[in-house]
Amino acid sequence: FIRRSDGNWTYAEVKSFEETPQGRASIRFIVNQKNSSKSYAKKYWKTHIRPLKITPKKNPSSSSVERRGRGR
C-alpha cells in the first residue's frame, strides 16, 4: 500500500526501481487500472510505503503425515 497525497492508503504494485539524474533512488508504483503511476524518493519509503505480508500456502502433498498403502 502507498500513502496518497490526500492521506489515504491505496493498493499499488511496483512498476520499477529508478534512479534520478542526481543519483537518488526512487520506486514507481502503478496505482490503478489506467496504469497511472506514483513515484516515491527513498526518504519517503518508511512513511509512505507499506508492503504486504505474504503468507506461504501449505502444500497438502508435503504434509508431515506419512502416506501408507494397503498391505496385501
Secondary structure in CASP SS format (residue, H / E / C, confidence):
PFRMAT SS
TARGET T0000
AUTHOR 0000-0000-0000
METHOD secondary structure of the structure
MODEL  1
F C 1.00
I E 1.00
R E 1.00
R C 1.00
S C 1.00
D C 1.00
G C 1.00
N C 1.00
W E 1.00
T E 1.00
Y C 1.00
A C 1.00
E E 1.00
V E 1.00
K E 1.00
S E 1.00
F E 1.00
E E 1.00
E E 1.00
T C 1.00
P C 1.00
Q C 1.00
G C 1.00
R C 1.00
A E 1.00
S E 1.00
I E 1.00
R E 1.00
F E 1.00
I E 1.00
V C 1.00
N C 1.00
Q C 1.00
K C 1.00
N C 1.00
S C 1.00
S E 1.00
K E 1.00
S E 1.00
Y E 1.00
A E 1.00
K H 1.00
K H 1.00
Y H 1.00
W H 1.00
K H 1.00
T H 1.00
H H 1.00
I E 1.00
R C 1.00
P C 1.00
L C 1.00
K C 1.00
I C 1.00
T C 1.00
P C 1.00
K C 1.00
K C 1.00
N C 1.00
P H 1.00
S H 1.00
S H 1.00
S C 1.00
S C 1.00
V C 1.00
E C 1.00
R C 1.00
R C 1.00
G C 1.00
R C 1.00
G C 1.00
R C 1.00
END
